[in-house]
Amino acid sequence: MTGRVRHALVVVGVLVVFAGLGAGVFAGSARAEPTPQPPHAGLNAGCGFVDVVMLTYSPDSHLFELFDNGKRVLSRPVMGDDQTNAPAQEGHTYRLTHEGDLVQQIVYHRPPVCDSARLTAKVSSDPSCEPQQRRVRVHNDGAAPVRVDTAGFYGQYTDFAEVAAGADHDFVGTWGPYLVVDTPDGPVPYSVLPRPGPTGCGVFTSRLTALCGGQVRWDVGTEAIGPQSLAVFREFGPVPKTPVPVWLGTLPARGRLTVYAPVVDGDVVMATHGGLRPGTQDPYVDEVLSQIDEYREPAACARPEQAAVTFKAGCDGPTATITNYGPEREFTVSADGTPVKTVKLARGGVATVKIRATAAATVAVTGEEAFVTYVQRACPTPTATGGGGTGGGNEGGNGGNTGGGLPITGYPVAWVALGGTALLLAGLALTLAARRRRYYFK
């Protein structure tokens, strides 16, 4: 009976093994890479140029090349998609290849609409940083209406508008690379539309300062070509905190703003590129430009002058940085009683003043009274040192132990070696005991 059971188990085991192999082969075939699809690319004849479309739908790099009568005029690796154009001459043969394989070949003939239509397109001279507000004005100087479009990419044109003879039409929003004319034979790229250059949109300088009396000051600026929406939010309460706008506004093109906003002790304060969604009270944030994680009055607010001063030493005199956290006031910087400069600082204002002073001179910064002084020290006379200046200096606090010296030796290495030896001997003893007493480990 035992033999039959053993035989049955062997048979079952063999079947299981073959089933596992079959499943592995099936799974392997299921995981096989799909056959790469050909790129969706091609050429379109435009007015004096060919439109070159290169779509791969792949994160990998694909090499596209364009040839003009056999001469290579474009070689471009593309990841995903790209579109460009190249000048074209009547009767020339243009060939587009992908990784050396032919994608499309055309003989260029100038489309008739290029000479019958008389269109001009002009990008607004006052563009906006909001994409939906960008504007292209198309003028039809011809004698007949023309159906035109600016919103198509990669040969897909759907938003045609009819422009009457002598009339203008404004396309507002994002637009594609060409002004396109609709014809019975299909859309024709009529002219290349200018693309916005460096716009500065979304690029800001930003500084958020906590002030006395439950206020913050936000200094923000931009070199952007158009206006941008800004907001200051205070967040409070248990997590998730509730954002509440305490200031909403617009930063003009190439503008600068100084904003004061009320806050409460403990608030999270966010100065943002954002605002409220149109027609709602729902906040949105494109980018947090500056943030105070927890508002607290600065320590200087406890002093009568409500200001802070720091000095940076210099051999010919210090540089004083004055920050006013209180109401607007004047500060006078003097050296040995002689006024050097008077600055007027608004709430949150900062001023930097260089003071020329000799050794032992007393430098003072005064508001309503002299509240900060500094004594100028003489600079040490340089002395020659031998050995190429190996005295170094203990920068960083720990003597510069940055590696690259002699290897670590001594007690740490000895303990590691001793532990390894003990483990080796224990393993040998266990092996000999098992062989002598016929122990079997399962």
BALUM-405282 format. One line per field, with one value per residue (C-alpha): residue in three letters; x, z, y; residue number from 0. Coordinates in pm, 1 decimal. Each point is the difference from the previous one (the first is absolute). Layout:
BALUM-405282
r = [ALA;...]
px = [X;...]
pz = [Z;...]
py = [Y;...]
k = [NUM;...]
This chain:
BALUM-405282
r = [MET;THR;GLY;ARG;VAL;ARG;HIS;ALA;LEU;VAL;VAL;VAL;GLY;VAL;LEU;VAL;VAL;PHE;ALA;GLY;LEU;GLY;ALA;GLY;VAL;PHE;ALA;GLY;SER;ALA;ARG;ALA;GLU;PRO;THR;PRO;GLN;PRO;PRO;HIS;ALA;GLY;LEU;ASN;ALA;GLY;CYS;GLY;PHE;VAL;ASP;VAL;VAL;MET;LEU;THR;TYR;SER;PRO;ASP;SER;HIS;LEU;PHE;GLU;LEU;PHE;ASP;ASN;GLY;LYS;ARG;VAL;LEU;SER;ARG;PRO;VAL;MET;GLY;ASP;ASP;GLN;THR;ASN;ALA;PRO;ALA;GLN;GLU;GLY;HIS;THR;TYR;ARG;LEU;THR;HIS;GLU;GLY;ASP;LEU;VAL;GLN;GLN;ILE;VAL;TYR;HIS;ARG;PRO;PRO;VAL;CYS;ASP;SER;ALA;ARG;LEU;THR;ALA;LYS;VAL;SER;SER;ASP;PRO;SER;CYS;GLU;PRO;GLN;GLN;ARG;ARG;VAL;ARG;VAL;HIS;ASN;ASP;GLY;ALA;ALA;PRO;VAL;ARG;VAL;ASP;THR;ALA;GLY;PHE;TYR;GLY;GLN;TYR;THR;ASP;PHE;ALA;GLU;VAL;ALA;ALA;GLY;ALA;ASP;HIS;ASP;PHE;VAL;GLY;THR;TRP;GLY;PRO;TYR;LEU;VAL;VAL;ASP;THR;PRO;ASP;GLY;PRO;VAL;PRO;TYR;SER;VAL;LEU;PRO;ARG;PRO;GLY;PRO;THR;GLY;CYS;GLY;VAL;PHE;THR;SER;ARG;LEU;THR;ALA;LEU;CYS;GLY;GLY;GLN;VAL;ARG;TRP;ASP;VAL;GLY;THR;GLU;ALA;ILE;GLY;PRO;GLN;SER;LEU;ALA;VAL;PHE;ARG;GLU;PHE;GLY;PRO;VAL;PRO;LYS;THR;PRO;VAL;PRO;VAL;TRP;LEU;GLY;THR;LEU;PRO;ALA;ARG;GLY;ARG;LEU;THR;VAL;TYR;ALA;PRO;VAL;VAL;ASP;GLY;ASP;VAL;VAL;MET;ALA;THR;HIS;GLY;GLY;LEU;ARG;PRO;GLY;THR;GLN;ASP;PRO;TYR;VAL;ASP;GLU;VAL;LEU;SER;GLN;ILE;ASP;GLU;TYR;ARG;GLU;PRO;ALA;ALA;CYS;ALA;ARG;PRO;GLU;GLN;ALA;ALA;VAL;THR;PHE;LYS;ALA;GLY;CYS;ASP;GLY;PRO;THR;ALA;THR;ILE;THR;ASN;TYR;GLY;PRO;GLU;ARG;GLU;PHE;THR;VAL;SER;ALA;ASP;GLY;THR;PRO;VAL;LYS;THR;VAL;LYS;LEU;ALA;ARG;GLY;GLY;VAL;ALA;THR;VAL;LYS;ILE;ARG;ALA;THR;ALA;ALA;ALA;THR;VAL;ALA;VAL;THR;GLY;GLU;GLU;ALA;PHE;VAL;THR;TYR;VAL;GLN;ARG;ALA;CYS;PRO;THR;PRO;THR;ALA;THR;GLY;GLY;GLY;GLY;THR;GLY;GLY;GLY;ASN;GLU;GLY;GLY;ASN;GLY;GLY;ASN;THR;GLY;GLY;GLY;LEU;PRO;ILE;THR;GLY;TYR;PRO;VAL;ALA;TRP;VAL;ALA;LEU;GLY;GLY;THR;ALA;LEU;LEU;LEU;ALA;GLY;LEU;ALA;LEU;THR;LEU;ALA;ALA;ARG;ARG;ARG;ARG;TYR;TYR;PHE;LYS]
px = [0.0;285.9;162.0;-320.9;-33.4;361.7;-54.6;-312.0;182.9;278.1;-253.1;-178.1;333.9;93.2;-336.7;41.0;346.1;-128.0;-296.7;237.4;217.3;-304.3;-122.1;344.7;10.5;-350.3;86.7;319.0;-189.8;-259.4;279.5;164.1;57.2;-266.6;104.4;121.0;-251.5;121.4;29.0;-281.2;201.3;-17.5;45.0;-249.3;58.0;-31.7;50.2;374.9;76.6;-74.7;-157.4;189.1;-202.9;186.9;-210.8;132.1;-223.6;310.1;223.7;302.2;204.5;-79.3;213.6;-186.6;175.9;-125.5;162.2;-37.2;81.9;216.5;180.2;-60.2;-139.1;-133.2;113.9;-183.8;-37.9;-359.2;-144.4;-378.3;-92.0;131.5;-95.3;208.8;27.1;263.2;18.2;-124.5;69.4;-231.3;50.7;243.8;-46.4;-24.0;46.6;-58.3;158.6;-28.9;304.5;102.1;-340.4;-207.9;-304.3;-123.1;126.5;-160.8;81.2;-61.6;-244.3;-113.6;-371.8;-214.7;-156.8;342.7;-40.2;-377.6;-38.0;144.3;26.5;210.6;20.0;123.7;51.9;-137.0;254.7;-135.6;7.4;-119.1;157.1;-335.3;2.0;-373.2;54.3;263.9;-117.9;76.5;-166.9;-44.4;-74.7;-142.6;121.4;-145.2;-321.2;-170.4;-71.2;249.9;-40.7;304.3;119.3;288.1;-76.3;106.1;302.2;144.3;-228.9;-323.5;-196.3;-356.4;-63.1;-33.3;-152.7;-109.4;165.1;-184.2;182.4;168.0;-88.1;189.5;-50.8;151.8;101.3;17.5;168.1;281.9;86.0;192.8;311.6;-170.7;-271.0;-194.5;-238.4;-283.1;-25.4;-203.3;317.5;58.4;167.3;310.7;259.6;-0.7;261.6;204.9;-134.5;253.9;38.7;33.9;362.3;113.1;-309.0;103.8;-347.2;7.8;339.5;-0.9;218.0;-171.9;68.4;-250.8;78.3;-177.1;-64.7;-119.5;-369.4;-135.9;119.8;217.8;168.3;35.9;245.2;-55.8;111.6;19.2;141.7;-289.6;-160.8;-349.8;-197.7;-23.4;-245.2;135.5;-143.7;101.0;-171.5;-3.8;-60.9;-129.4;-188.1;54.6;136.1;-104.2;37.9;-241.9;158.9;-152.7;110.1;115.7;116.3;-85.7;148.0;171.3;367.9;31.9;239.0;360.1;-136.3;91.2;-234.1;29.8;-299.0;-102.3;-240.6;-155.3;66.6;-49.6;253.5;63.5;-121.8;167.1;45.0;37.6;84.8;-104.4;-41.3;-371.2;-332.2;-368.5;-158.1;-226.1;-352.6;83.8;169.5;214.7;371.5;253.6;379.0;224.8;315.9;91.0;257.9;75.3;-132.8;13.0;-73.4;-122.0;-39.3;153.0;92.8;375.3;201.8;80.4;-367.3;49.7;251.2;-103.7;171.8;-162.6;298.5;300.5;354.5;282.4;359.0;239.2;360.3;242.8;355.1;-106.3;-323.7;-312.3;-310.4;-325.0;-327.1;-308.6;-343.4;-299.3;-282.7;-201.7;-160.7;183.2;287.5;347.8;325.5;329.1;336.2;296.3;368.7;147.9;-299.4;17.7;-307.6;87.7;-342.1;-368.5;-245.5;-379.8;-149.1;-361.0;-143.4;204.7;257.3;366.3;303.5;370.1;253.2;378.3;182.2;359.9;159.0;345.7;107.4;-171.9;-267.9;-351.6;-271.6;-359.7;-340.7;-271.4;-374.7;-163.8;314.3;338.1;-91.9;287.5;371.7;302.7;370.1;227.8;297.3;336.9;70.8;292.7;326.5;73.2;307.6;204.3;-40.5;221.1;-99.9;-236.3;-265.3;-72.0;-137.3;-339.4;-261.8;-256.1;-293.5;-321.5;67.8;154.2;340.6;-96.9;-3.6;-129.7;159.5;275.5;265.8;142.9;-230.0;-166.3;205.1;23.6;-269.8;-301.3;165.9;128.2;-349.2;-143.2;272.2;-48.2;-375.9;46.0;243.6;-240.7;-282.2;226.1;106.7;-360.2;-104.2;280.8;-83.9;-366.8;83.2;230.7;-257.5;-269.7;215.7;101.7;-350.0;-182.0;-220.1;-218.9;-108.5;-337.9]
pz = [0.0;89.9;-336.8;-182.2;195.2;-74.5;-369.5;-4.4;162.0;-258.5;-282.8;155.1;46.4;-364.6;-111.4;223.6;-143.0;-358.0;91.7;152.9;-312.3;-218.7;213.5;-12.2;-377.8;-22.6;241.7;-189.9;-325.2;170.4;120.8;-340.0;-123.1;-245.4;-357.5;-31.6;-186.3;-289.9;75.5;-106.7;-203.8;-334.4;-224.5;-96.6;-278.6;123.3;-156.4;-64.4;257.1;94.2;333.3;169.7;250.3;224.3;242.8;168.2;308.5;167.7;288.1;-194.0;-240.4;-371.4;-276.8;-275.6;-308.2;-285.2;-343.5;-272.3;-339.7;182.6;214.9;372.8;137.2;337.2;251.6;330.3;284.0;125.2;326.2;-16.8;-260.0;-185.9;-291.1;-210.0;-353.9;-268.8;-305.2;-319.6;-368.5;-290.7;-145.7;265.4;153.3;377.2;187.3;372.9;164.9;343.2;116.5;-366.5;-120.2;-239.0;161.0;-284.9;-320.7;-187.6;-300.2;110.8;-193.4;135.1;91.1;-209.9;310.0;89.7;-288.2;3.2;371.6;144.4;374.9;275.1;361.0;290.9;358.0;249.5;106.0;355.3;67.0;325.6;226.7;6.9;-296.5;-59.6;-51.4;-272.1;-318.0;-373.1;-240.4;-358.2;-275.3;-340.3;-258.3;-288.5;-198.7;126.9;339.1;125.1;260.2;232.0;317.7;244.2;260.4;-166.4;76.3;-190.3;-299.8;203.5;-72.5;127.6;113.3;-331.6;-8.4;-312.3;-42.6;-235.9;-264.2;156.7;353.3;310.0;224.6;346.8;114.5;379.4;193.9;-82.3;-364.5;-216.3;-208.0;-319.0;-144.7;-198.3;-294.0;-65.7;-363.0;-185.5;-9.6;374.1;238.6;-123.0;238.7;-126.3;219.1;310.1;309.3;234.3;328.0;325.4;99.5;362.0;174.0;363.6;83.9;325.8;95.3;305.8;264.2;335.2;367.0;283.6;333.2;334.9;162.3;335.1;75.7;-196.5;-344.1;-278.7;-280.9;-344.5;-254.3;-341.0;-352.7;-349.1;-345.8;-162.4;-318.8;145.8;322.2;249.3;280.2;355.7;341.4;365.5;195.4;373.3;109.8;348.1;202.2;33.0;-285.4;-276.7;49.9;-164.4;-249.2;11.7;-235.7;183.4;-315.4;-367.8;-285.1;-338.1;-64.6;-318.0;-278.8;106.0;327.3;367.6;299.3;375.1;178.2;367.3;124.4;344.1;166.5;338.3;235.2;-102.3;-360.4;-294.5;-248.2;-372.5;-263.2;-326.8;-372.8;17.3;117.0;-6.9;-283.9;-211.2;135.4;316.4;334.8;-61.6;36.5;-247.9;17.3;-305.0;206.7;356.6;-37.1;369.1;321.3;375.9;169.2;324.3;46.6;315.5;71.2;-47.7;322.0;-86.0;50.7;376.8;-8.1;-19.7;-334.3;-162.9;-229.1;-38.9;-109.4;-99.1;-75.2;-241.8;90.7;-244.5;28.5;-105.1;196.8;42.9;-214.5;191.3;-106.4;155.5;-3.6;124.2;136.3;138.9;-138.6;-258.1;155.4;-63.5;107.8;23.6;-30.1;156.2;67.1;317.4;23.9;-360.8;-209.0;-303.2;-152.5;86.2;-151.6;16.0;16.1;-42.9;201.5;-97.5;-188.5;-12.8;-56.2;-31.8;86.9;-36.2;272.5;-36.5;344.3;150.2;274.9;337.5;-155.1;139.9;-259.3;110.6;-159.4;149.5;-37.4;283.5;200.6;-51.3;31.4;-178.5;10.7;-153.9;71.6;-302.5;50.0;-168.3;-255.3;90.6;-184.8;-238.9;99.1;-210.2;77.5;-107.0;-172.9;-248.9;254.4;140.6;319.9;-171.9;250.8;164.8;-219.2;65.7;368.1;-22.4;-145.3;-355.2;30.0;-355.9;-95.2;-246.4;272.8;143.6;34.3;336.7;210.7;363.6;229.3;-239.1;-264.8;257.7;141.4;-347.1;-81.9;333.1;-54.4;-348.2;128.4;275.0;-250.0;-227.5;283.2;115.1;-351.0;-32.3;338.7;-88.4;-332.8;161.9;269.7;-257.9;-206.8;306.2;146.8;-334.3;69.3;-288.0;-29.3;-150.7]
py = [0.0;228.5;-63.3;91.0;320.5;86.8;-72.2;215.5;287.6;-21.7;11.3;298.2;178.1;-52.9;137.0;303.9;66.3;-14.9;222.1;252.6;-0.8;49.8;288.9;156.4;-19.6;149.2;278.7;69.4;30.1;223.7;231.1;19.9;352.2;118.0;53.1;360.1;211.0;215.1;371.1;231.0;245.1;168.5;302.7;271.7;250.6;357.9;339.8;-2.6;-269.0;-358.2;-81.6;-286.0;-204.6;-247.9;-204.3;-314.9;-42.7;-138.5;113.0;-128.3;210.3;-43.7;151.1;186.8;137.7;219.2;0.4;265.8;-155.3;-254.3;257.3;-33.9;327.2;-117.9;-262.6;-1.1;-254.2;10.9;-131.2;3.7;259.5;300.2;222.8;234.4;134.3;42.5;230.6;-165.4;58.8;-77.3;-346.5;-120.3;-345.6;-11.6;-325.2;-60.9;-304.0;-158.3;-196.6;-28.7;-127.8;206.4;163.5;221.5;156.8;290.3;216.1;357.6;212.6;332.8;-23.3;240.9;158.4;140.9;248.1;50.7;80.5;318.4;-51.0;151.6;-117.0;205.9;-113.0;251.4;259.5;-26.2;-374.4;-150.9;-257.4;-178.0;-242.9;40.9;373.0;-15.7;165.9;-33.2;243.1;-119.4;253.1;-96.7;247.4;-199.7;35.8;-317.8;-154.1;-256.8;-276.0;7.1;-168.7;42.9;-263.3;-323.7;-216.1;-294.8;37.7;2.6;318.9;34.6;359.0;180.2;347.3;186.5;339.2;233.6;200.4;300.5;-116.1;-109.7;-299.8;-48.1;-346.0;5.7;-279.6;-236.1;-45.5;-239.2;58.1;124.4;215.8;-260.7;47.9;-243.1;-114.0;-266.2;-211.5;31.9;244.9;180.4;149.4;358.3;169.9;-70.5;172.8;157.2;-183.4;191.3;37.3;6.0;136.8;1.9;-131.5;-189.5;147.1;225.3;158.4;-38.9;82.3;-43.2;168.9;-36.6;339.0;126.4;28.4;-298.2;101.6;-137.4;186.8;-154.7;142.2;-159.2;80.3;-144.5;66.1;-186.7;130.2;-0.6;41.2;-286.4;-75.8;1.0;-78.0;-15.7;-277.3;-65.8;-358.2;-75.0;-258.9;-375.4;-208.2;34.6;372.0;242.7;244.9;347.8;280.0;311.9;176.4;-47.5;196.4;8.6;56.3;209.1;-88.3;61.7;132.0;25.0;-3.8;40.9;-150.5;8.0;-264.2;-69.3;-335.9;-165.1;-155.1;-362.2;36.5;-166.2;286.5;-71.3;260.0;-160.7;20.2;-74.3;137.3;-96.2;-192.7;225.8;25.0;-194.0;38.2;-307.5;75.2;-131.4;9.8;-33.6;46.6;93.6;277.3;62.4;-152.4;52.9;-332.2;156.7;373.1;142.2;359.7;54.0;26.3;362.1;89.9;-29.8;288.2;366.1;57.0;-308.5;-40.4;-226.5;82.0;-231.5;95.0;-166.5;71.7;158.1;128.0;351.2;-4.0;-214.6;-37.1;48.7;-167.8;157.6;-167.9;197.8;-216.9;290.4;316.7;212.9;193.2;141.2;-163.7;182.8;-173.9;181.9;-59.6;155.5;232.0;122.6;-88.1;-209.7;-63.5;29.0;-245.8;1.1;-347.9;-99.3;-287.2;-303.9;205.2;-102.1;222.8;-82.0;270.1;-16.3;199.3;114.6;-17.3;-20.8;-237.8;54.7;221.9;-45.7;-51.0;62.4;-47.7;213.4;16.5;184.6;-73.7;-167.4;-365.8;-177.8;72.5;-165.2;53.0;-21.0;-227.4;20.7;-271.5;-230.7;62.6;-289.8;-203.1;-243.3;-369.2;-290.3;-321.1;159.2;92.3;-343.1;148.1;-26.3;87.4;-213.5;103.9;-186.0;-74.9;-346.1;71.2;-87.3;-379.1;-42.4;-332.7;-76.3;-58.8;-324.5;-302.8;-65.6;-245.1;-116.9;-134.2;29.2;-218.0;-251.3;-52.7;-57.9;-256.7;-181.6;-25.7;-144.4;-263.5;-109.4;-44.3;-207.9;-237.4;-44.8;-98.8;-260.0;-158.0;-29.9;-167.6;-262.9;-82.7;-50.9;-237.5;-211.4;-36.6;-12.6;300.0;106.8;358.9;65.7]
k = [0;1;2;3;4;5;6;7;8;9;10;11;12;13;14;15;16;17;18;19;20;21;22;23;24;25;26;27;28;29;30;31;32;33;34;35;36;37;38;39;40;41;42;43;44;45;46;47;48;49;50;51;52;53;54;55;56;57;58;59;60;61;62;63;64;65;66;67;68;69;70;71;72;73;74;75;76;77;78;79;80;81;82;83;84;85;86;87;88;89;90;91;92;93;94;95;96;97;98;99;100;101;102;103;104;105;106;107;108;109;110;111;112;113;114;115;116;117;118;119;120;121;122;123;124;125;126;127;128;129;130;131;132;133;134;135;136;137;138;139;140;141;142;143;144;145;146;147;148;149;150;151;152;153;154;155;156;157;158;159;160;161;162;163;164;165;166;167;168;169;170;171;172;173;174;175;176;177;178;179;180;181;182;183;184;185;186;187;188;189;190;191;192;193;194;195;196;197;198;199;200;201;202;203;204;205;206;207;208;209;210;211;212;213;214;215;216;217;218;219;220;221;222;223;224;225;226;227;228;229;230;231;232;233;234;235;236;237;238;239;240;241;242;243;244;245;246;247;248;249;250;251;252;253;254;255;256;257;258;259;260;261;262;263;264;265;266;267;268;269;270;271;272;273;274;275;276;277;278;279;280;281;282;283;284;285;286;287;288;289;290;291;292;293;294;295;296;297;298;299;300;301;302;303;304;305;306;307;308;309;310;311;312;313;314;315;316;317;318;319;320;321;322;323;324;325;326;327;328;329;330;331;332;333;334;335;336;337;338;339;340;341;342;343;344;345;346;347;348;349;350;351;352;353;354;355;356;357;358;359;360;361;362;363;364;365;366;367;368;369;370;371;372;373;374;375;376;377;378;379;380;381;382;383;384;385;386;387;388;389;390;391;392;393;394;395;396;397;398;399;400;401;402;403;404;405;406;407;408;409;410;411;412;413;414;415;416;417;418;419;420;421;422;423;424;425;426;427;428;429;430;431;432;433;434;435;436;437;438;439;440;441]
